[in-house]
């Protein structure tokens, strides 16, 4: 309600401080603090991703992707005994 009263009084007074609001030093400090926090968060994320490393290749998956002696790619089966019979 006080905001409406200020707006009503500002319409008659053209030199009101409400129309001249600027972010100022506080706004700059908030944005700068957010930027600094973002830099630290990104550095931390990069460290964690470097610890994980790339996913190791599974030799069974590579063998299934390679073509067999007849030129066809071998299908990966859940039964290893069936793969040995081929």
N, C-alpha and C positions, 0 to 999 in steps of 0.2 A: 504494500500500500504506500509506503514511503517513496518507492521508486516512481509510482504514478504521480505523487505530489511533486517530486523533483522534475519529472517530465513536463508537468503542467506549468510549473514556474519557469522552466527553461524556455518554453515557447515564447514567453513574453520578454525574456532577457536573452539577447543574442550573444552575449559574451559569457555564457555559461561554461563552466569547466567540464561538463559532461561531454560536450561536442569536441573538446580538445584533449581527449584522453589518448595517451600514448603508452606503449609498453615500458619504455624507459629502462633503467638499469636493472630492475628486478626481472623484467622479461628477458633481457639479454642473459642474465645469470642463470635463469632457469633453462634456457635453450642451451647454453654452454655446458651446464651440468649434465643435461641429457646427452649431449654429444660425447662428453668424456666417459659417461657410463656406457654408452654404446661401443666406444673404442675398447674398453676393458672387457665387455661381454664378448665382442668379436674375437679378441685375442684369446680369451679363455676357450671359446668354442673351437678355434683352430688348434689349440694345444690338445684338446680332447679328441678331435678328429685325427690328428697325427698319431696319437696313442693307439687308436683302433687299427689303422692301416688298411690296405686294400684287402678284399676278401680273397682267401687262398683258393686256388683252383683245385677242384676235386678230380683226381686222376680217373675215377670211374665215369664222371660226366664227360671228360675229354675223350675217353675211349668210345663212349656211346655216340658222340658226334662225328667220329671219324668213319669213313666208309669201310665196309668189310671187304673181304676178298672178292665177292661177287659184284662190288660196286655200289651196293646199297648200304645206307647207314643202318647200323644195328639198333634195334629198338631196345630201350632200357626196360627190363622186366623186374618184377618184384621177386621172382624165383631165381636165385643164382644157379641152381642146378639146371634149369632150362637153358640158361645162357651157356653153360659148359657143354651141353649136348649138341649145340649147333656146330 
